Amino acid sequence: MKLQTLLIATLTLSIVGCAKEEQAVPDEADKAPAPTTAAPPAEKKEWQNDAFIEHMHLHAEKLDDLNFALADGDLEGAMTPAYWLSGHETVSGVPSELLPYLYRMREAARAVEEATDLATAQIAAEEINEQCQGCHIAAEVTVE
């Protein structure tokens, strides 16, 4: 149940983060003077290009598919996204210090593929999520 709640919260946050934010127009009385300095935008590292980010979003989609199938009690349905996660082509430019997370994520995805019961698959799916989160922390990437 905790995994399903986490996944729903993550999905909700990703949807909200992708939505276009509309700003309300304040009344003249509510306007405050604009600050003179703004925080600089977070600097992207060279390897964090559009192709890399798109590929990571695909990881998230496959993990969502896998977890939704497990939440529905569909072990067989979880195996297709697990198969993709375990063996898809790696995007170029992954820094060497992040590769261990990728390898452990793939091992956990293979464990989902090989699982003979939901409980075993759910434990392996939690490991996939832990590896993804660990990689985000190591790469200093926040999921919006």
Residue frames as a rotation matrix with the C-alpha (Angstrom) as fourth column:
MET 1
0.569 0.822 0.000 0.00
0.822 -0.569 0.000 0.00
0.000 0.000 -1.000 0.00
LYS 2
0.378 -0.497 -0.781 2.87
0.182 -0.787 0.589 2.40
-0.908 -0.365 -0.207 0.77
LEU 3
-0.674 -0.663 0.326 4.38
0.413 0.027 0.910 1.81
-0.612 0.748 0.256 -2.68
GLN 4
-0.158 0.703 0.694 1.08
0.963 -0.046 0.266 2.50
0.219 0.710 -0.670 -4.39
THR 5
0.757 0.425 -0.497 0.62
0.568 -0.804 0.178 5.71
-0.324 -0.417 -0.849 -2.38
LEU 6
-0.049 -0.880 -0.473 4.16
0.146 -0.475 0.868 6.79
-0.988 -0.026 0.151 -3.22
LEU 7
-0.712 -0.226 0.665 3.62
0.642 0.174 0.747 6.10
-0.284 0.958 0.021 -6.89
ILE 8
0.289 0.887 0.360 0.33
0.938 -0.338 0.079 7.96
0.192 0.315 -0.930 -7.00
ALA 9
0.678 -0.100 -0.728 1.92
0.309 -0.861 0.405 10.92
-0.667 -0.499 -0.553 -5.23
THR 10
-0.422 -0.905 -0.059 4.89
0.233 -0.171 0.957 10.85
-0.876 0.390 0.283 -7.63
LEU 11
-0.481 0.322 0.816 2.61
0.876 0.132 0.464 10.67
0.042 0.938 -0.345 -10.65
THR 12
0.623 0.772 -0.130 0.47
0.782 -0.621 0.055 13.50
-0.039 -0.136 -0.990 -9.31
LEU 13
0.383 -0.565 -0.731 3.52
0.142 -0.746 0.651 15.67
-0.913 -0.353 -0.205 -8.68
SER 14
-0.667 -0.663 0.340 4.90
0.423 0.039 0.905 14.95
-0.614 0.747 0.254 -12.14
ILE 15
-0.097 0.718 0.689 1.58
0.968 -0.091 0.232 15.87
0.229 0.690 -0.686 -13.74
VAL 16
0.800 0.383 -0.462 1.28
0.525 -0.819 0.231 19.03
-0.290 -0.428 -0.856 -11.66
GLY 17
0.023 -0.897 -0.441 4.89
0.192 -0.429 0.883 19.91
-0.981 -0.105 0.162 -12.43
CYS 18
-0.723 -0.292 0.626 4.26
0.627 0.104 0.772 19.59
-0.291 0.951 0.108 -16.17
ALA 19
0.319 0.924 0.212 1.11
0.946 -0.295 -0.135 21.70
-0.062 0.243 -0.968 -16.11
LYS 20
-0.404 -0.395 0.825 1.36
0.519 -0.842 -0.149 25.27
0.753 0.368 0.545 -17.26
GLU 21
-0.316 0.228 -0.921 1.12
0.898 -0.242 -0.368 27.58
-0.307 -0.943 -0.128 -14.30
GLU 22
0.103 0.414 0.904 -1.07
0.590 -0.757 0.280 30.60
0.801 0.505 -0.323 -14.70
GLN 23
-0.796 -0.419 -0.438 -0.29
0.602 -0.470 -0.645 33.63
0.065 -0.777 0.626 -12.61
ALA 24
0.341 0.917 -0.207 -3.03
0.937 -0.349 -0.001 35.65
-0.074 -0.194 -0.978 -11.06
VAL 25
-0.256 -0.347 0.902 -2.97
0.443 -0.872 -0.209 39.35
0.859 0.346 0.377 -11.79
PRO 26
-0.407 0.082 -0.910 -2.68
0.904 -0.105 -0.414 41.14
-0.130 -0.991 -0.032 -8.44
ASP 27
0.762 0.631 0.143 -4.63
0.631 -0.774 0.057 44.28
0.147 0.047 -0.988 -7.65
GLU 28
0.285 -0.659 0.696 -2.62
0.055 -0.713 -0.699 47.49
0.957 0.238 -0.167 -7.63
ALA 29
0.563 -0.011 0.827 -2.81
-0.766 -0.384 0.516 47.57
0.311 -0.923 -0.224 -3.82
ASP 30
0.920 -0.158 0.360 -1.34
-0.046 0.866 0.498 44.04
-0.390 -0.474 0.789 -3.60
LYS 31
0.728 -0.677 0.109 1.66
0.294 0.165 -0.941 44.76
0.620 0.717 0.319 -5.82
ALA 32
0.726 -0.624 -0.288 4.96
0.226 -0.179 0.958 44.74
-0.649 -0.761 0.011 -4.03
PRO 33
0.478 -0.622 -0.620 8.11
-0.844 -0.522 -0.127 46.17
-0.245 0.584 -0.774 -5.51
ALA 34
0.892 -0.206 -0.402 9.96
-0.052 0.838 -0.543 43.63
0.449 0.506 0.737 -7.61
PRO 35
0.704 -0.708 -0.060 13.05
0.262 0.180 0.948 42.20
-0.660 -0.683 0.312 -5.95
THR 36
0.590 -0.546 -0.594 16.28
-0.745 -0.652 -0.140 43.60
-0.311 0.526 -0.792 -7.31
THR 37
-0.573 -0.780 -0.252 18.01
-0.820 0.544 0.179 40.23
-0.002 0.310 -0.951 -7.47
ALA 38
0.647 0.747 -0.151 16.61
-0.756 0.655 0.001 36.92
0.100 0.114 0.989 -8.58
ALA 39
0.218 -0.541 0.812 17.94
-0.335 0.740 0.583 33.49
-0.916 -0.400 -0.020 -7.79
PRO 40
-0.426 -0.416 -0.804 19.88
-0.892 0.043 0.450 32.12
-0.153 0.908 -0.389 -10.73
PRO 41
0.677 0.671 -0.303 18.27
-0.716 0.695 -0.061 29.15
0.169 0.259 0.951 -12.49
ALA 42
0.500 -0.474 0.725 19.69
-0.195 0.754 0.628 25.75
-0.844 -0.455 0.284 -11.61
GLU 43
-0.017 -0.612 -0.790 22.57
-0.968 -0.187 0.166 25.08
-0.250 0.768 -0.590 -13.94
LYS 44
0.940 0.330 0.082 22.23
-0.285 0.896 -0.340 21.97
-0.186 0.296 0.937 -16.08
LYS 45
-0.033 -0.942 0.334 25.21
-0.254 0.331 0.909 19.73
-0.967 -0.055 -0.250 -16.43
GLU 46
-0.510 -0.269 -0.817 26.38
-0.815 -0.150 0.559 18.97
-0.273 0.951 -0.143 -19.97
TRP 47
-0.991 0.074 -0.111 24.99
0.034 0.944 0.329 15.42
0.130 0.322 -0.938 -19.94
GLN 48
-0.449 0.881 -0.151 21.53
0.460 0.084 -0.884 16.62
-0.765 -0.466 -0.443 -18.84
ASN 49
-0.938 0.097 -0.332 20.40
-0.329 -0.548 0.769 17.35
-0.108 0.831 0.546 -22.38
ASP 50
-0.126 0.986 -0.110 16.87
-0.980 -0.141 -0.140 17.00
-0.154 0.090 0.984 -23.76
ALA 51
0.085 0.121 -0.989 17.47
-0.530 0.846 0.058 13.45
0.844 0.519 0.136 -25.03
PHE 52
-0.812 -0.441 -0.384 18.73
0.095 0.549 -0.831 12.33
0.576 -0.711 -0.403 -21.63
ILE 53
-0.799 0.553 0.237 15.81
-0.487 -0.363 -0.794 13.93
-0.353 -0.750 0.559 -19.78
GLU 54
0.081 0.841 -0.535 13.29
-0.976 0.175 0.128 12.46
0.202 0.512 0.835 -22.23
HIS 55
-0.215 -0.252 -0.943 14.87
-0.201 0.957 -0.209 9.03
0.956 0.145 -0.257 -21.71
MET 56
-0.986 -0.150 -0.068 14.61
0.042 0.174 -0.984 9.39
0.160 -0.973 -0.165 -17.92
HIS 57
-0.397 0.915 0.068 10.95
-0.864 -0.348 -0.363 10.34
-0.309 -0.203 0.929 -18.28
LEU 58
0.143 0.396 -0.907 10.47
-0.689 0.698 0.197 7.12
0.711 0.597 0.373 -20.24
HIS 59
-0.756 -0.428 -0.496 12.03
0.093 0.679 -0.728 5.26
0.648 -0.596 -0.474 -17.29
ALA 60
-0.874 0.443 0.202 9.48
-0.367 -0.326 -0.871 6.89
-0.320 -0.835 0.447 -15.00
GLU 61
-0.027 0.902 -0.430 6.60
-0.997 0.007 0.076 5.96
0.072 0.431 0.899 -17.32
LYS 62
-0.083 -0.062 -0.995 7.70
-0.306 0.952 -0.034 2.32
0.948 0.301 -0.098 -17.47
LEU 63
-0.938 -0.269 -0.219 8.12
0.130 0.312 -0.941 2.20
0.322 -0.911 -0.257 -13.70
ASP 64
-0.558 0.818 0.141 4.63
-0.752 -0.426 -0.504 3.68
-0.352 -0.387 0.852 -13.30
ASP 65
0.127 0.600 -0.790 3.22
-0.838 0.491 0.239 1.05
0.531 0.631 0.565 -15.69
LEU 66
-0.475 -0.416 -0.775 4.99
0.014 0.877 -0.480 -1.69
0.880 -0.239 -0.411 -13.75
ASN 67
-0.999 0.032 -0.003 3.74
0.001 -0.067 -0.998 -0.46
-0.032 -0.997 0.067 -10.37
PHE 68
-0.308 0.948 -0.078 0.19
-0.938 -0.316 -0.146 0.13
-0.163 0.028 0.986 -11.56
ALA 69
0.051 0.279 -0.959 0.10
-0.521 0.826 0.213 -3.45
0.852 0.489 0.188 -12.88
LEU 70
-0.726 -0.372 -0.579 1.37
0.261 0.629 -0.732 -4.77
0.637 -0.682 -0.359 -9.54
ALA 71
-0.874 0.451 0.183 -1.16
-0.414 -0.492 -0.765 -2.63
-0.255 -0.745 0.617 -7.65
ASP 72
0.046 0.918 -0.394 -3.87
-0.994 0.080 0.068 -4.23
0.094 0.389 0.916 -9.81
GLY 73
0.231 -0.017 0.973 -2.52
-0.463 0.877 0.125 -7.70
-0.856 -0.480 0.195 -8.97
ASP 74
0.984 0.142 -0.106 -1.37
-0.149 0.336 -0.930 -8.20
-0.097 0.931 0.352 -12.57
LEU 75
0.308 -0.925 0.222 2.04
-0.052 0.217 0.975 -9.88
-0.950 -0.312 0.019 -12.28
GLU 76
0.048 -0.260 0.964 2.12
0.897 0.436 0.073 -10.72
-0.439 0.862 0.255 -15.98
GLY 77
0.791 0.332 0.515 1.26
0.540 -0.775 -0.329 -7.12
0.290 0.538 -0.792 -16.89
ALA 78
0.831 -0.539 -0.139 4.20
-0.293 -0.636 0.713 -5.89
-0.473 -0.552 -0.687 -14.79
MET 79
0.273 -0.785 0.555 6.64
0.481 0.612 0.628 -8.05
-0.833 0.096 0.545 -16.71
THR 80
0.536 -0.053 0.842 6.48
0.821 -0.200 -0.535 -6.05
0.197 0.978 -0.064 -19.97
PRO 81
0.838 -0.286 0.464 7.68
-0.268 -0.958 -0.106 -2.75
0.475 -0.035 -0.879 -18.47
ALA 82
0.670 -0.636 0.383 10.13
-0.305 0.235 0.923 -4.69
-0.677 -0.736 -0.037 -16.28
TYR 83
0.445 -0.477 0.757 11.54
0.780 0.622 -0.067 -6.29
-0.439 0.621 0.649 -19.42
TRP 84
0.690 -0.166 0.704 12.02
0.406 -0.716 -0.567 -2.86
0.599 0.678 -0.427 -21.00
LEU 85
0.839 -0.356 0.411 13.68
-0.536 -0.668 0.517 -1.46
0.091 -0.654 -0.751 -17.87
SER 86
0.614 -0.614 0.497 16.03
-0.032 0.609 0.792 -4.42
-0.789 -0.502 0.354 -17.60
GLY 87
-0.010 -0.671 0.741 17.32
0.690 0.532 0.491 -4.40
-0.724 0.516 0.458 -21.16
HIS 88
0.903 0.383 0.196 16.61
0.401 -0.583 -0.707 -1.23
-0.156 0.717 -0.680 -23.09
GLU 89
0.170 -0.858 0.484 19.38
0.772 -0.190 -0.607 0.67
0.613 0.477 0.630 -24.83
THR 90
0.158 -0.212 -0.964 21.21
0.840 -0.485 0.245 3.00
-0.519 -0.848 0.102 -22.48
VAL 91
0.961 0.145 0.235 21.17
0.241 -0.856 -0.457 6.67
0.135 0.496 -0.858 -23.37
SER 92
0.132 -0.985 0.108 24.63
0.754 0.029 -0.656 8.08
0.644 0.168 0.747 -24.03
GLY 93
-0.164 -0.363 0.917 26.40
-0.139 -0.912 -0.386 10.39
0.977 -0.191 0.099 -21.64
VAL 94
0.886 0.450 -0.114 25.52
0.037 0.177 0.983 8.76
0.463 -0.875 0.140 -18.32
PRO 95
0.210 -0.852 0.480 28.30
-0.864 -0.391 -0.316 9.79
0.457 -0.349 -0.818 -15.92
SER 96
-0.285 -0.431 -0.856 30.31
-0.124 0.902 -0.413 6.83
0.951 -0.011 -0.310 -14.63
GLU 97
-0.970 -0.109 0.216 29.40
-0.219 0.013 -0.976 7.58
0.104 -0.994 -0.036 -11.00
LEU 98
-0.198 0.972 0.129 25.72
-0.913 -0.135 -0.385 7.07
-0.356 -0.194 0.914 -11.84
LEU 99
-0.242 0.065 -0.968 26.14
-0.711 0.667 0.222 3.76
0.661 0.742 -0.115 -13.68
PRO 100
-0.981 -0.105 -0.161 25.91
0.021 0.777 -0.630 1.60
0.191 -0.621 -0.760 -10.51
TYR 101
-0.485 0.874 0.011 22.35
-0.415 -0.220 -0.883 2.92
-0.769 -0.433 0.470 -9.98
LEU 102
0.062 0.464 -0.884 21.49
-0.998 0.046 -0.046 1.98
0.019 0.885 0.465 -13.55
TYR 103
-0.580 -0.360 -0.731 22.94
-0.426 0.898 -0.105 -1.52
0.694 0.251 -0.674 -13.14
ARG 104
-0.969 0.244 0.040 21.11
0.076 0.449 -0.890 -2.14
-0.235 -0.860 -0.453 -9.85
MET 105
-0.223 0.925 -0.309 17.86
-0.734 -0.368 -0.571 -0.80
-0.641 0.100 0.761 -11.36
ARG 106
-0.063 0.140 -0.988 18.23
-0.890 0.440 0.118 -3.29
0.451 0.887 0.097 -14.22
GLU 107
-0.886 -0.289 -0.363 18.92
-0.102 0.884 -0.456 -6.14
0.453 -0.367 -0.812 -11.78
ALA 108
-0.738 0.668 0.096 15.79
-0.140 -0.012 -0.990 -5.28
-0.661 -0.744 0.103 -9.81
ALA 109
0.005 0.737 -0.675 13.76
-0.954 -0.198 -0.224 -5.10
-0.299 0.646 0.703 -13.04
ARG 110
-0.424 -0.212 -0.881 15.04
-0.558 0.827 0.069 -8.58
0.713 0.521 -0.469 -13.96
ALA 111
-0.996 0.084 0.009 13.90
0.039 0.551 -0.833 -9.74
-0.075 -0.830 -0.553 -10.52
VAL 112
-0.251 0.956 -0.150 10.40
-0.644 -0.281 -0.712 -8.48
-0.723 -0.083 0.686 -11.33
GLU 113
-0.017 0.195 -0.981 10.53
-0.955 0.288 0.074 -10.39
0.296 0.938 0.182 -14.62
GLU 114
-0.587 -0.367 -0.722 11.55
-0.239 0.930 -0.279 -13.58
0.774 0.008 -0.633 -12.83
ALA 115
-0.743 0.325 0.585 9.13
-0.635 -0.066 -0.769 -13.21
-0.212 -0.943 0.256 -9.90
THR 116
-0.801 0.481 -0.356 6.62
0.243 0.805 0.541 -15.99
0.547 0.347 -0.762 -9.44
ASP 117
0.039 0.835 -0.550 4.40
0.994 0.022 0.104 -14.07
0.099 -0.550 -0.829 -7.01
LEU 118
0.598 0.325 0.732 3.24
0.380 -0.920 0.098 -10.51
0.705 0.220 -0.674 -6.43
ALA 119
0.957 -0.228 -0.179 5.05
0.092 -0.349 0.933 -10.04
-0.275 -0.909 -0.313 -3.12
THR 120
0.111 -0.969 0.221 8.43
0.725 0.231 0.648 -10.85
-0.679 0.088 0.729 -4.66
ALA 121
-0.064 -0.072 0.995 7.73
0.910 -0.414 0.028 -8.58
0.410 0.908 0.092 -7.63
GLN 122
0.836 0.439 0.328 6.65
0.268 -0.850 0.454 -5.74
0.478 -0.292 -0.828 -5.34
ILE 123
0.680 -0.677 -0.283 9.86
0.292 -0.104 0.951 -5.98
-0.673 -0.729 0.128 -3.31
ALA 124
-0.235 -0.777 0.583 11.90
0.892 0.066 0.447 -5.85
-0.386 0.625 0.678 -6.52
ALA 125
0.253 0.411 0.876 9.83
0.737 -0.669 0.101 -2.89
0.627 0.620 -0.472 -7.78
GLU 126
0.979 0.042 -0.201 10.58
0.178 -0.658 0.732 -1.03
-0.101 -0.752 -0.651 -4.55
GLU 127
0.167 -0.986 -0.009 14.28
0.559 0.086 0.825 -1.63
-0.812 -0.143 0.565 -5.23
ILE 128
-0.123 -0.145 0.982 13.87
0.955 -0.285 0.078 -0.10
0.268 0.948 0.174 -8.71
ASN 129
0.745 0.504 0.436 12.34
0.367 -0.856 0.363 2.98
0.557 -0.110 -0.823 -7.10
GLU 130
0.802 -0.499 -0.328 15.13
0.236 -0.239 0.942 3.18
-0.549 -0.833 -0.074 -4.51
GLN 131
-0.154 -0.891 0.426 17.76
0.847 0.103 0.521 3.06
-0.508 0.441 0.739 -7.25
CYS 132
0.124 0.276 0.953 16.00
0.783 -0.618 0.077 5.80
0.610 0.736 -0.292 -9.21
GLN 133
0.955 0.282 0.093 15.76
0.158 -0.748 0.645 8.01
0.251 -0.602 -0.758 -6.11
GLY 134
0.506 -0.843 -0.182 19.39
0.457 0.084 0.886 7.31
-0.731 -0.531 0.428 -5.20
CYS 135
-0.226 -0.556 0.799 20.48
0.973 -0.100 0.206 8.30
-0.035 0.825 0.564 -8.69
HIS 136
0.511 0.483 0.711 18.48
0.514 -0.835 0.198 11.54
0.689 0.264 -0.675 -8.49
ILE 137
0.961 -0.186 -0.206 20.16
0.102 -0.452 0.886 12.40
-0.258 -0.872 -0.415 -5.20
ALA 138
0.161 -0.973 0.164 23.63
0.653 0.230 0.722 11.54
-0.740 -0.009 0.672 -6.49
ALA 139
-0.302 -0.226 0.926 23.05
0.927 -0.297 0.230 13.57
0.223 0.928 0.299 -9.65
GLU 140
-0.735 0.105 -0.670 21.58
0.313 -0.824 -0.472 16.46
-0.602 -0.556 0.573 -7.63
VAL 141
-0.825 0.558 0.084 18.41
-0.050 -0.221 0.974 16.29
0.562 0.800 0.211 -9.71
THR 142
-0.715 0.690 0.114 15.04
-0.198 -0.043 -0.979 17.19
-0.671 -0.722 0.167 -8.29
VAL 143
-0.731 0.578 0.364 11.91
0.657 0.452 0.603 15.72
0.184 0.680 -0.710 -9.79
GLU 144
-0.877 0.419 -0.237 9.40
-0.312 -0.870 -0.383 18.45
-0.366 -0.261 0.893 -10.38
